[in-house]
Amino acid sequence: MMTTDIQCQRCGTCCKSGGPALHQEDLELVQSGKLPLRGLYTIRKGEMARDNVKGTLQPVTAELIKIKGAGRTWTCCYYDAESNGCSIYENRPLECRVLNCRDTAAIEAIYDQGRLTRKDLLASVPQLWDLVEEHARKCNYRDLAALAARLQADQDRSAADSLVEMVGYDAHLRALIIEKGRPDPTLLDFLFGRPLADTMPGFGLNITQSGNKLIVAPTKP
């Protein structure tokens, strides 16, 4: 009788599709430094992102902390191309441990359950957590989506001005941290998520610079 081999074939396909999101079960890996913060980034609530399980682009309903890609690719930064293996295999996160590309039932069952958040990791560092919360208030995706809708509907210039202000604050905060070196600039994408300007195309917006002036406009069809 033929049986189905469900063992990993080490083809690297899963690792090249993007790093996993972290769950509460991964908290000890981060706190112990086995998964360093510099190797993580945040997708904030409301941000447009691709759901690898559902295969769609949609706003995320809750914050995700994910492992970064290598360079400017989606490939997990811990993927070892020479061996088609994982360089942190013994300390791999929950999603990697349950993933079976031939039967996705296990990962679908835990995919949106018990996800790890920045608050779980930073609430005990009050000054830093206050900075993260302040950024979240001034650069939240609920407001960005509403402003984008206004701008796209009637070319509302006040909406464009508000979007420019939001992007400017996000960029200034990141530049200031890089200049001061506190906190570690390699943590920027973890602390504040991806730069706001980089995520705007997902909302049908295009941002350009003319001299010292930022210009936000709807993406041309």
Buried (B, 14 or more C-beta within 10 A) or exposed (E): EEEEEEEBEEEBEBBBBBBBBBBEBBBEBBEEEBBEBBBBBBBBBBBBBBEBEEEEEEBBEEBBBBBBBBEEEBBBBBBBEEEBBBEBEEBBBBBBBBBEEEEBEEBEEBBBEEBBBBEBBBEEEEEBBEBBBEBBEEBBBEBBBEBBBBBBEEEBEEBBEBBBBBBEBBBEBBEEBEEEEEBEBEBBBBBBBBBBBEBBEBBBBEBEEEEEEBEBBBEEE
